[in-house]
Amino acid sequence: MDTKSRAILAVLMSAMMVFMVTLLATFINLGMRPDFIGQWIKAYVIAWPVAATTAFLVMPAARRATERIVAKLEGKT
């Protein structure tokens, strides 16, 4: 996967994951209160760049590890 494709994938996947995780974590920690949306957006804006950068950096290693695990599961060691 080229760098541009990897960056786009990291941005899209992390955006969706962080959306759900921050929404759930904010709700669990604060409940539905008047400033919920503001607090959730704050958490999202902080977490998303971290998640996107992490996803971009670890994607090659995660892909290799996935290929090794699948090969072992299929008996192709």
NUKOLMAR-246059 format. One record per atom (N, C-alpha, C, CB): x, y, z; residue in one letter. Coordinates in steps of 0.1 Angstrom, whole numbers, plus 5000, padded with zeros to 4 digits. Glycine has a CB too. Layout:
# NUKOLMAR-246059
XYZA/...
//
This chain:
# NUKOLMAR-246059
500949885000M/500050005000M/500950125000M/499050005012M/500650224991D/501550344990D/501250435002D/501350414977D/502050535004T/501950625015T/500650705015T/503050725016T/500150745004K/498950825003K/497750735007K/498750884989K/497650615002S/496550525005S/496650485020S/496650394997S/497850465025R/497950435040R/497450545048R/499350395043R/497850675044A/497450785052A/495850805052A/498050915047A/495250785040I/493850805039I/493150695047I/493350795024I/493550575046L/493050465054L/493150495069L/493650335051L/494350535073A/494550565088A/493550685092A/495950615090A/493450785084V/492550895088V/491050845089V/492651005078V/490650775079L/489250725079L/488950625090L/488850665065L/489750525091M/489550425102M/489550485116M/490550315100M/490550575118S/490750635131S/489550725134S/492050705133S/489150795124A/488050895126A/486750815131A/487650965113A/486450705125M/485250625128M/485450565142M/485050515118M/486650505145M/486850435157M/486850535169M/488250365157M/487550655167V/487550755178V/486250815180V/488650865174V/485450825170F/484050875171F/483250795181F/483350885157F/483250665179M/482550575188M/483150565202M/482450435182M/484450545202V/485050525215V/484950655224V/486550485214V/485250765219T/485050895227T/483650915231T/485651015219T/482750885221L/481250905225L/480850815236L/480450875212L/481250695236L/480950595247L/481650635260L/481250455242L/482950665259A/483650695271A/483150825278A/485150705268A/482850925269T/482351045275T/480951025282T/482251155264T/480150945275F/478850915281F/478950835294F/477950835271F/479850735294I/480050655306I/480550745318I/480950545304I/481450835315N/482150915325N/481251035330N/483450965320N/480451095320L/479751215324L/478251195324L/480051325314L/477751095317G/476251085316G/475751195306G/475551095329G/474451195304M/473951295295M/473551415302M/472651235288M/474551515302R/474351635309R/474451755298R/475451655320R/474051875302P/473951985292P/475252005284P/473652105299P/476451985290D/477652015282D/478251885276D/478652075291D/477451775275F/477951655270F/478551665256F/476751555269F/477851725247I/478351735233I/479651815233I/477251815224I/479751925240G/481051995240G/482151915246G/480852125249G/481951845257Q/482951755263Q/483351645253Q/482451705276Q/482351585246W/482651475237W/483451535225W/481351415232W/483151645220I/483851705209I/485351735213I/483251835203I/485451785225K/486851815230K/487651685230K/486751875244K/487051575236A/487751445236A/488051395222A/486951345244A/487151415213Y/487351365199Y/488551445192Y/486051385191Y/488551575194V/489551655187V/490951625193V/489251805189V/491051585205I/492351555211I/492751415207I/492251565227I/491751315207A/492151175205A/492351145190A/491051095210A/491651205181W/491651165167W/493051185161W/490651245159W/493751295162P/495051305156P/496051205162P/495651445158P/495951175175V/496751075181V/496550935175V/496551065196V/495250905173A/494850775168A/495250765153A/493350755169A/495050865145A/495450865131A/496950845129A/494950995124A/497650915137T/499150905136T/499550765140T/499851015145T/499050715151T/499350585155T/498950475145T/498650545169T/497750485139A/497350395129A/498250395117A/495950425125A/498650515113F/499550525101F/500950465104F/499750675098F/501450485116L/502750425119L/502750275122L/503250495132L/501750225128V/501750085131V/501049995120V/500950055144V/500450055110M/499749975100M/500649865093M/499250065090M/501949905089P/502749805082P/503049685092P/504049865078P/503349705104A/503649605114A/502449515116A/504249655127A/501249585118A/500049515120A/499649425108A/498849615123A/499949475096R/499649395084R/500549265084R/499849475071R/501849285087R/502749165087R/502349065098R/504149215090R/501949115110A/501549035121A/500248955117A/501349115134A/499349025110T/498148965106T/498448855096T/497149065100T/499348875087E/499648775077E/500248655083E/500648835066E/501148675093R/501748555100R/500748475108R/502848605110R/499848545115I/498748485123I/497848395114I/497948585131I/497448465103V/496548395093V/497248265087V/496048485082V/498548285084A/499248175078A/499348055089A/500748215074A/499548085101K/499647985112K/498247915113K/500048045125K/497247995113L/495847945115L/495547855103L/494848055116L/496047885091E/495747805080E/496747695077E/495647885067E/497747685087G/498747575086G/499747595075G/498047445083G/500047725072K/501047755062K/502247815068K/500447855051K/502747765078T/503847815086T/505047835078T/504247745097T/
//
